[in-house]
Amino acid sequence: MKKNLLKHISILIVLFIFSINLSAQSPYESIPISDITSVDSIEIRGNDITEDFIIRRELTFKAGDKINNKIIEFNKERIFSLGLFSKVELFTEKINTDTLLVISVKETWYIYPIPFLYLRGGDFDKSSYGLNFLYKNFRGRNETLRAIASFGYNPNYQISYFNPVLISKTDISFSFGFSYLKSSNRSIKAETLFGKEFDHKIYSTFLIVGKRINLYNEIKLVSEFRYVETPEKYIPEINGSKDRIDHNLSLGINYTFDTRDLKQHPKSGFLASVSYSHLGFEIDDIDYNLFRIDFREYVRIFNELTFKWRLDYRHTFGKKVPLYDYSFLGVGDYIRGHRGDDQEGNNFILSSFEFNHPIVEEWNLSLDIPFLPKRLTSARIGIHANIFFDTGLAYNNGETWKLSDFQSGWGVGITILALPFNAFRIEYAFDEVKNGELIFGSGFSF
């Protein structure tokens, strides 16, 4: 276990040094000097609620620097990525001999409930439905209060708070939350040991403190406590302790390197997220580890045609990993074409490749609807078509595997953007023998 721990810490350090070097390089060195304009001052307009520094901290330049159209477009998308505005524009104005850069924003509506419906494997008997209630930017500092009430299958209730700039001078972020979840057991092995289907009751609380090193690099310290209850009886392997109730404390670290332009729907950039957590600390005899790494790259190939790929790896190891913390594919993380085909093990590998092209160019929509505020009916709309290929495998520590063991799927889809609020996806996927499945979902594939 110590060798595994040292290996994962070494990976974290190497990635950190690598990304610092990348972020220090200018992405605009190849731009001709004739395309560059010097900025004498910067002015922000339209931010009636949002504080100036929330916007300025997203910029890659400051007054006195030189910019060009590529830099302007990148910074426009980074500001839009905050999720606070329905429209962002950057343009220059001449004041005497000086050049003023204007950042013009239209603030969106910050209090809204988002209804959701989730079908597990397309089964209405295993549907979850409810409301995701958001109150964003209530002090103009991009804070978020979130409350979730989910009913039906796997009912859960959550409340959380996130502050990206708790201490502005040192770029310290802070978040915490509480939740209750009645979770249907996902492990086939646990169901066999228990003798029937069963639910876990899970109460949890978390606290996260982060430090943004620069625009592209961030480190977070994560702590969480979970009360996990298995009904009726204790069975070895299902729980981490020697009782049917686990008191599971975890402490971890997460590092993120992010150069994406528009975070919700990137056209260019790179995202690397690496995390390590130690769980249990011998409380109730629980002691194991979780390591996860997620790489994503987004590339503009030609005009509006983009390509993205992802490699996601989750690894659990240690004294005894409880079955409820195994790595699962099929729900949450899934292979399109095999959604609902459950796999489990200590680890999983999941990879995706996707081409994307707009069917309808993005435009700014603003509707006049009686009794509804204009900020709530204004959004950035777009319709995109995509072709994708997914592949993945779950396996246990010590097991050998080969490429033919992987499950794979491919298909086509349409994504409808309504930014900054959300997106809706309709996809049709095939497995290896061309069995098809229709997938509805909100948000983005990755």
MOCOR-V267798 format. One record per residue. N is the residue number from 1. RES is the residue in one small letter. PHI is phi in radians with two decimals (none if undefined). Layout:
# MOCOR-V267798
n->N res->RES phi->PHI
n->N res->RES phi->PHI
This chain:
# MOCOR-V267798
n->1 res->m phi->none
n->2 res->k phi->-1.11
n->3 res->k phi->-1.12
n->4 res->n phi->-1.07
n->5 res->l phi->-1.09
n->6 res->l phi->-1.11
n->7 res->k phi->-1.10
n->8 res->h phi->-1.25
n->9 res->i phi->-1.13
n->10 res->s phi->-1.09
n->11 res->i phi->-1.08
n->12 res->l phi->-1.02
n->13 res->i phi->-1.15
n->14 res->v phi->-1.09
n->15 res->l phi->-1.12
n->16 res->f phi->-1.10
n->17 res->i phi->-1.12
n->18 res->f phi->-1.05
n->19 res->s phi->-1.25
n->20 res->i phi->-1.06
n->21 res->n phi->-1.13
n->22 res->l phi->-1.11
n->23 res->s phi->-1.24
n->24 res->a phi->-1.38
n->25 res->q phi->-1.42
n->26 res->s phi->-1.37
n->27 res->p phi->-1.37
n->28 res->y phi->-2.10
n->29 res->e phi->-1.10
n->30 res->s phi->-1.47
n->31 res->i phi->-1.28
n->32 res->p phi->-1.06
n->33 res->i phi->-1.02
n->34 res->s phi->-1.12
n->35 res->d phi->-1.58
n->36 res->i phi->-1.75
n->37 res->t phi->-2.12
n->38 res->s phi->-1.53
n->39 res->v phi->-1.74
n->40 res->d phi->-1.56
n->41 res->s phi->-2.71
n->42 res->i phi->-2.22
n->43 res->e phi->-2.26
n->44 res->i phi->-1.89
n->45 res->r phi->-2.21
n->46 res->g phi->1.63
n->47 res->n phi->-1.54
n->48 res->d phi->-1.16
n->49 res->i phi->-1.88
n->50 res->t phi->-1.23
n->51 res->e phi->-1.19
n->52 res->d phi->-0.98
n->53 res->f phi->-1.18
n->54 res->i phi->-1.11
n->55 res->i phi->-1.40
n->56 res->r phi->-1.10
n->57 res->r phi->-1.24
n->58 res->e phi->-1.60
n->59 res->l phi->-1.39
n->60 res->t phi->-1.63
n->61 res->f phi->-2.43
n->62 res->k phi->-2.45
n->63 res->a phi->-1.00
n->64 res->g phi->1.77
n->65 res->d phi->-1.49
n->66 res->k phi->-1.81
n->67 res->i phi->-2.29
n->68 res->n phi->-2.55
n->69 res->n phi->-1.09
n->70 res->k phi->-1.16
n->71 res->i phi->-1.13
n->72 res->i phi->-1.06
n->73 res->e phi->-1.13
n->74 res->f phi->-1.08
n->75 res->n phi->-1.21
n->76 res->k phi->-1.02
n->77 res->e phi->-1.23
n->78 res->r phi->-1.14
n->79 res->i phi->-1.18
n->80 res->f phi->-1.10
n->81 res->s phi->-1.09
n->82 res->l phi->-1.08
n->83 res->g phi->1.34
n->84 res->l phi->-1.85
n->85 res->f phi->-2.28
n->86 res->s phi->-1.57
n->87 res->k phi->-2.67
n->88 res->v phi->-2.34
n->89 res->e phi->-2.32
n->90 res->l phi->-2.16
n->91 res->f phi->-2.67
n->92 res->t phi->-1.90
n->93 res->e phi->-2.31
n->94 res->k phi->-1.62
n->95 res->i phi->-2.10
n->96 res->n phi->1.00
n->97 res->t phi->-1.76
n->98 res->d phi->-1.59
n->99 res->t phi->-1.87
n->100 res->l phi->-1.76
n->101 res->l phi->-1.61
n->102 res->v phi->-1.82
n->103 res->i phi->-1.87
n->104 res->s phi->-1.84
n->105 res->v phi->-2.21
n->106 res->k phi->-2.04
n->107 res->e phi->-1.28
n->108 res->t phi->-1.60
n->109 res->w phi->-1.42
n->110 res->y phi->-1.84
n->111 res->i phi->-2.14
n->112 res->y phi->-2.80
n->113 res->p phi->-1.61
n->114 res->i phi->-2.00
n->115 res->p phi->-1.24
n->116 res->f phi->-2.49
n->117 res->l phi->-2.44
n->118 res->y phi->-2.19
n->119 res->l phi->-1.87
n->120 res->r phi->-1.44
n->121 res->g phi->1.11
n->122 res->g phi->1.31
n->123 res->d phi->-1.66
n->124 res->f phi->-1.18
n->125 res->d phi->-1.22
n->126 res->k phi->-2.06
n->127 res->s phi->-1.74
n->128 res->s phi->-2.00
n->129 res->y phi->-2.56
n->130 res->g phi->2.91
n->131 res->l phi->-2.25
n->132 res->n phi->-1.92
n->133 res->f phi->-1.71
n->134 res->l phi->-2.08
n->135 res->y phi->-2.23
n->136 res->k phi->-1.86
n->137 res->n phi->1.00
n->138 res->f phi->-1.26
n->139 res->r phi->-2.05
n->140 res->g phi->1.37
n->141 res->r phi->-2.03
n->142 res->n phi->1.09
n->143 res->e phi->-1.32
n->144 res->t phi->-2.36
n->145 res->l phi->-1.79
n->146 res->r phi->-2.27
n->147 res->a phi->-2.31
n->148 res->i phi->-2.13
n->149 res->a phi->-2.17
n->150 res->s phi->-2.09
n->151 res->f phi->-2.10
n->152 res->g phi->1.48
n->153 res->y phi->-1.32
n->154 res->n phi->0.94
n->155 res->p phi->-1.09
n->156 res->n phi->-2.65
n->157 res->y phi->-2.36
n->158 res->q phi->-2.40
n->159 res->i phi->-2.45
n->160 res->s phi->-2.60
n->161 res->y phi->-2.35
n->162 res->f phi->-2.35
n->163 res->n phi->-2.23
n->164 res->p phi->-1.28
n->165 res->v phi->-2.40
n->166 res->l phi->-1.14
n->167 res->i phi->-2.18
n->168 res->s phi->-1.20
n->169 res->k phi->-1.13
n->170 res->t phi->-1.96
n->171 res->d phi->0.95
n->172 res->i phi->-1.68
n->173 res->s phi->-1.90
n->174 res->f phi->-2.68
n->175 res->s phi->-2.67
n->176 res->f phi->-2.67
n->177 res->g phi->-2.95
n->178 res->f phi->-2.34
n->179 res->s phi->-2.70
n->180 res->y phi->-2.25
n->181 res->l phi->-2.42
n->182 res->k phi->-1.75
n->183 res->s phi->-1.84
n->184 res->s phi->-1.13
n->185 res->n phi->-0.98
n->186 res->r phi->-1.75
n->187 res->s phi->-1.54
n->188 res->i phi->-1.13
n->189 res->k phi->-1.11
n->190 res->a phi->-1.13
n->191 res->e phi->-1.11
n->192 res->t phi->-1.12
n->193 res->l phi->-1.16
n->194 res->f phi->-1.34
n->195 res->g phi->1.70
n->196 res->k phi->-2.95
n->197 res->e phi->-1.20
n->198 res->f phi->-2.68
n->199 res->d phi->-2.04
n->200 res->h phi->-1.66
n->201 res->k phi->-1.77
n->202 res->i phi->-2.23
n->203 res->y phi->-1.88
n->204 res->s phi->-2.53
n->205 res->t phi->-2.49
n->206 res->f phi->-2.41
n->207 res->l phi->-2.50
n->208 res->i phi->-2.26
n->209 res->v phi->-2.10
n->210 res->g phi->-2.12
n->211 res->k phi->-2.31
n->212 res->r phi->-1.51
n->213 res->i phi->-1.28
n->214 res->n phi->-2.76
n->215 res->l phi->-1.03
n->216 res->y phi->-1.91
n->217 res->n phi->-2.18
n->218 res->e phi->-2.56
n->219 res->i phi->-2.12
n->220 res->k phi->-2.26
n->221 res->l phi->-1.79
n->222 res->v phi->-2.11
n->223 res->s phi->-2.20
n->224 res->e phi->-2.64
n->225 res->f phi->-2.22
n->226 res->r phi->-2.18
n->227 res->y phi->-1.79
n->228 res->v phi->-2.03
n->229 res->e phi->-1.99
n->230 res->t phi->-1.74
n->231 res->p phi->-1.28
n->232 res->e phi->1.23
n->233 res->k phi->-2.67
n->234 res->y phi->-1.63
n->235 res->i phi->-2.31
n->236 res->p phi->-0.94
n->237 res->e phi->1.54
n->238 res->i phi->-1.13
n->239 res->n phi->-1.81
n->240 res->g phi->-1.51
n->241 res->s phi->-1.66
n->242 res->k phi->-1.77
n->243 res->d phi->-2.48
n->244 res->r phi->-1.40
n->245 res->i phi->-2.08
n->246 res->d phi->-1.81
n->247 res->h phi->-1.89
n->248 res->n phi->-1.93
n->249 res->l phi->-1.67
n->250 res->s phi->-2.36
n->251 res->l phi->-2.28
n->252 res->g phi->-2.68
n->253 res->i phi->-2.34
n->254 res->n phi->-2.28
n->255 res->y phi->-2.12
n->256 res->t phi->-2.25
n->257 res->f phi->-2.06
n->258 res->d phi->-2.45
n->259 res->t phi->-2.02
n->260 res->r phi->-1.12
n->261 res->d phi->-1.38
n->262 res->l phi->-1.65
n->263 res->k phi->-1.12
n->264 res->q phi->-1.19
n->265 res->h phi->-2.58
n->266 res->p phi->-1.20
n->267 res->k phi->-1.94
n->268 res->s phi->-2.69
n->269 res->g phi->2.12
n->270 res->f phi->-2.46
n->271 res->l phi->-2.29
n->272 res->a phi->-2.25
n->273 res->s phi->-2.21
n->274 res->v phi->-2.25
n->275 res->s phi->-2.41
n->276 res->y phi->-2.41
n->277 res->s phi->-2.35
n->278 res->h phi->-1.85
n->279 res->l phi->-2.09
n->280 res->g phi->1.73
n->281 res->f phi->0.95
n->282 res->e phi->1.19
n->283 res->i phi->-1.19
n->284 res->d phi->0.98
n->285 res->d phi->1.17
n->286 res->i phi->-1.65
n->287 res->d phi->-2.86
n->288 res->y phi->-2.76
n->289 res->n phi->-2.37
n->290 res->l phi->-2.34
n->291 res->f phi->-2.20
n->292 res->r phi->-2.51
n->293 res->i phi->-2.41
n->294 res->d phi->-2.37
n->295 res->f phi->-1.91
n->296 res->r phi->-2.45
n->297 res->e phi->-2.31
n->298 res->y phi->-2.21
n->299 res->v phi->-2.32
n->300 res->r phi->-1.48
n->301 res->i phi->-1.51
n->302 res->f phi->-2.71
n->303 res->n phi->0.88
n->304 res->e phi->-1.70
n->305 res->l phi->-1.37
n->306 res->t phi->-2.16
n->307 res->f phi->-2.30
n->308 res->k phi->-2.42
n->309 res->w phi->-2.47
n->310 res->r phi->-2.53
n->311 res->l phi->-2.30
n->312 res->d phi->-2.12
n->313 res->y phi->-2.26
n->314 res->r phi->-2.16
n->315 res->h phi->-2.41
n->316 res->t phi->-2.01
n->317 res->f phi->-2.77
n->318 res->g phi->2.47
n->319 res->k phi->-1.00
n->320 res->k phi->-2.77
n->321 res->v phi->-1.57
n->322 res->p phi->-1.12
n->323 res->l phi->-1.09
n->324 res->y phi->-1.24
n->325 res->d phi->-1.89
n->326 res->y phi->-1.16
n->327 res->s phi->-1.62
n->328 res->f phi->-2.09
n->329 res->l phi->-2.08
n->330 res->g phi->2.38
n->331 res->v phi->-2.39
n->332 res->g phi->1.39
n->333 res->d phi->-1.64
n->334 res->y phi->-2.62
n->335 res->i phi->-1.72
n->336 res->r phi->-1.11
n->337 res->g phi->1.85
n->338 res->h phi->-2.30
n->339 res->r phi->-1.14
n->340 res->g phi->1.62
n->341 res->d phi->-1.51
n->342 res->d phi->-1.29
n->343 res->q phi->-2.21
n->344 res->e phi->-2.57
n->345 res->g phi->3.07
n->346 res->n phi->-1.08
n->347 res->n phi->-2.40
n->348 res->f phi->-2.44
n->349 res->i phi->-2.14
n->350 res->l phi->-2.36
n->351 res->s phi->-2.35
n->352 res->s phi->-2.42
n->353 res->f phi->-2.37
n->354 res->e phi->-2.63
n->355 res->f phi->-1.78
n->356 res->n phi->-2.41
n->357 res->h phi->-2.57
n->358 res->p phi->-1.20
n->359 res->i phi->-1.50
n->360 res->v phi->-2.17
n->361 res->e phi->-1.03
n->362 res->e phi->-1.12
n->363 res->w phi->-2.51
n->364 res->n phi->-1.62
n->365 res->l phi->-1.83
n->366 res->s phi->-2.47
n->367 res->l phi->-1.93
n->368 res->d phi->-1.71
n->369 res->i phi->-2.09
n->370 res->p phi->-0.95
n->371 res->f phi->1.26
n->372 res->l phi->-1.97
n->373 res->p phi->-1.16
n->374 res->k phi->-1.05
n->375 res->r phi->-1.13
n->376 res->l phi->-1.42
n->377 res->t phi->-1.87
n->378 res->s phi->-2.01
n->379 res->a phi->-2.77
n->380 res->r phi->-1.65
n->381 res->i phi->-1.86
n->382 res->g phi->-2.77
n->383 res->i phi->-2.24
n->384 res->h phi->-2.20
n->385 res->a phi->-1.83
n->386 res->n phi->-2.48
n->387 res->i phi->-2.12
n->388 res->f phi->-2.38
n->389 res->f phi->-2.47
n->390 res->d phi->-2.10
n->391 res->t phi->-2.64
n->392 res->g phi->-2.94
n->393 res->l phi->-2.74
n->394 res->a phi->-1.93
n->395 res->y phi->-2.71
n->396 res->n phi->-1.64
n->397 res->n phi->-1.04
n->398 res->g phi->1.55
n->399 res->e phi->-1.38
n->400 res->t phi->-1.65
n->401 res->w phi->-2.49
n->402 res->k phi->-2.33
n->403 res->l phi->-1.05
n->404 res->s phi->-1.21
n->405 res->d phi->-1.37
n->406 res->f phi->-1.25
n->407 res->q phi->-1.54
n->408 res->s phi->-2.40
n->409 res->g phi->-2.68
n->410 res->w phi->-2.56
n->411 res->g phi->3.04
n->412 res->v phi->-2.31
n->413 res->g phi->-2.83
n->414 res->i phi->-2.26
n->415 res->t phi->-2.04
n->416 res->i phi->-1.87
n->417 res->l phi->-1.57
n->418 res->a phi->-2.44
n->419 res->l phi->-1.54
n->420 res->p phi->-1.59
n->421 res->f phi->-1.33
n->422 res->n phi->-2.97
n->423 res->a phi->-2.52
n->424 res->f phi->-2.21
n->425 res->r phi->-2.09
n->426 res->i phi->-2.16
n->427 res->e phi->-2.34
n->428 res->y phi->-2.17
n->429 res->a phi->-2.16
n->430 res->f phi->-2.09
n->431 res->d phi->-1.60
n->432 res->e phi->-1.16
n->433 res->v phi->-1.85
n->434 res->k phi->1.21
n->435 res->n phi->-1.24
n->436 res->g phi->-1.85
n->437 res->e phi->-2.54
n->438 res->l phi->-1.67
n->439 res->i phi->-2.12
n->440 res->f phi->-1.93
n->441 res->g phi->-2.83
n->442 res->s phi->-1.82
n->443 res->g phi->1.37
n->444 res->f phi->-2.11
n->445 res->s phi->-1.08
n->446 res->f phi->-3.07
